[in-house]
């Protein structure tokens, strides 16, 4: 298993890049139009290209059951995360209209993609299994977010929102993988997709930092300690323990176990900030949860990964 310092050297550049994006935004060197343009480029071109190069032929997805486990656990763990976060919010005496629903969904969803992916690539450079499973696992997370998550926040289901470019790219990649049709993709097309896919991760991590910088401008310290402590307990404490236990004892592929260990250490996802703005939540609470868990995870991620990878190793 990788040592603590090997894991630290793999994770620290990711957080430094995110911090650079945060700094650029705080210095007002990035316009909102630039941020949105990079997001659209990543979501509709770079991210799908990465998916289509990592999933087809990935040994961790050799059987349909391995893909089903990844999707199922992505869904089940996030729904459980909502429940754990709701209980923590109740203990903190949060109420509807004061951030209860927003806290529940934001602390309940880990950053399952663009922070997880570069860490998986850095930790396992000779094994594409964990990196390829990131996207498949993400299908389950997305389904949970647009069903239970959106219902918690707005009282509505948003299944139509699942039909987006990344989701279609993952389904296409799985189809290519299980039918073997990926063998017929021309080499020049494969090379082009690999080149574009390599750009997606650093750009996405940078923009995550910039997004955090944009939303952290006003009133960030209002009731900060209660929200921050509660989110760290829910996301980086209780849910980390639960995910590690599942990784240890579930009858799943070793690569999926490794991915779950990485997921256990991840801070809260950023997208609930957007959901809170769109569906009548409390965006300030979402920003506080994301900032608190992200800052604390800089220190905790190497610890969780170093111990977790050794504990769950088959």
Buried (B, 14 or more C-beta within 10 A) or exposed (E): BBEEEBBBBBBBBBBEBBBBBBEBBBEEEBEEEEBEEBBEBBBEBBBBBBBBBBBBBBEBBBEEEBBEBBBBBBBEBBBBBBEBBBEBBEEBEBEEEBBBBBBBBBBBBBBBBBBBBBBBBBBBEEBBBBBBBBBBBBBBBBBBBBBBBBBBBBEEEBEEEBEEBBBEBBBBBBEBBBEEEBEEBEEEEBEEBBEBBBBBBBBBBBBBBBBBBBBBEEEEEEBBEBBBBBBBBBBBBBBBEBBBBBBBEBEBBBBBBBBBBBBBBBBBBBBBBBBBEEBEBBBBBBBBBBBBBBBBBBEBBBBBBBBBBEEBEE
